[in-house]
Amino acid sequence: MRAILGSYDSELTPAEHSPQLTRRMREAEDMMQKVQAHSSEVEAQLSQALEELGGQKQRADMLEMELKILKSQAGPAEQSFLFSREEVSSLRLKVEELEAERSRLEEEKKTLEAQLERLTLQGDYDQSKTKVLHLSQNPAGAARQRLREDQQQLQEECARLRELVRALEAGGPVPAHLEAGAGLPSSREVAELKKQVESAELKNQRLKEVFQTKIQEFRKVCYTLTGYQVDITTESQYRLTSMYAEQKADCLIFKAAGPSGTKMQLLETAFSRTVPGLIELHLLQQDSIPAFLSALTLDLFSRQTLA
């Protein structure tokens, strides 16, 4: 193109050659150079892209081959893995069976040891290892003989007692051999014992009557001397009723306290609430039951006298 432009310039006269045309030619040359440079750059990029495409294709082929190899190896590996799991399960079951068998054998061993110890305590022994000497006077044999004799004597005694019971139930005389064997007293001795019992009962009855009479006499004397009738209401409680009481219900109740009843305690009653002054003075301040009873007697006596 530059040659065409050169021939075109040679045909023109200098007068016809204008500066504008020269400038445009230069611009055309610059543009041509740029186009060539761009074309070279595009060709270089295309070559590089083709090279990269070839590399990627080669890599894809390699990956495809590796995938085929892995697929071909996956089947045997999976079967081997399954086979290993089955073996592990089988071995685990075998271990559990062996553990159960070991536990069972240990239990049997303990049971046999306990039986052996029990047999040893009962006197059992191994005849192949132990020699037993029998005494001419064996204590065990003598004890068994005494046991048999005692048993025979008890049976004879039971038979004799049954016969004696039947004779007593019949009401007839007791046979002499049964009376002597049982150690029973004779009829004369029985009659004598009955008389002694009757005499003792009569004496006891007379003592009761005398004792009751003396008790009544003692109570009357106490009532006359102290002016109070003493009655036992319940255990450790005593009711005192004054001979000067205005009503039969007017009474005092004392409760024994302390060891052997050495301490007496006044319990509240309807009558005791009517004499608070005497209780305050003689019981709480002076701590004297006799003084309280004496003051109460004088108070009741004065009431009857004034009335």
Buried (B, 14 or more C-beta within 10 A) or exposed (E): EEEEEEEEEEEEEEEEEEEEBEEEBEEEEEEEEEEEEEEEEEEEEEEEEEEEEEEEEEEEEEEEEEEEEEEEEEEEEEEEEEEEEEEEEEEEEEEEEEEEEEEEEEEEEEEEEEEEEEEEEEEEEEEEEEEEEEEEEEEEEEEEEEEEEEEEEEEEEEEBEEBBEEBEEEEEEBEEEBBEBEEBEEEEEEEEEEEEEEEEEEEEEEEEEEEEEEEEEEEEEEBEEBBBBEEEEEEEBBBBBBBBBEEEEBBBBBBBEEEEEEEBBBEEBEBBEEBEEBBEBBBEEEEEBEBBBBBBBEBBBEEEEEE
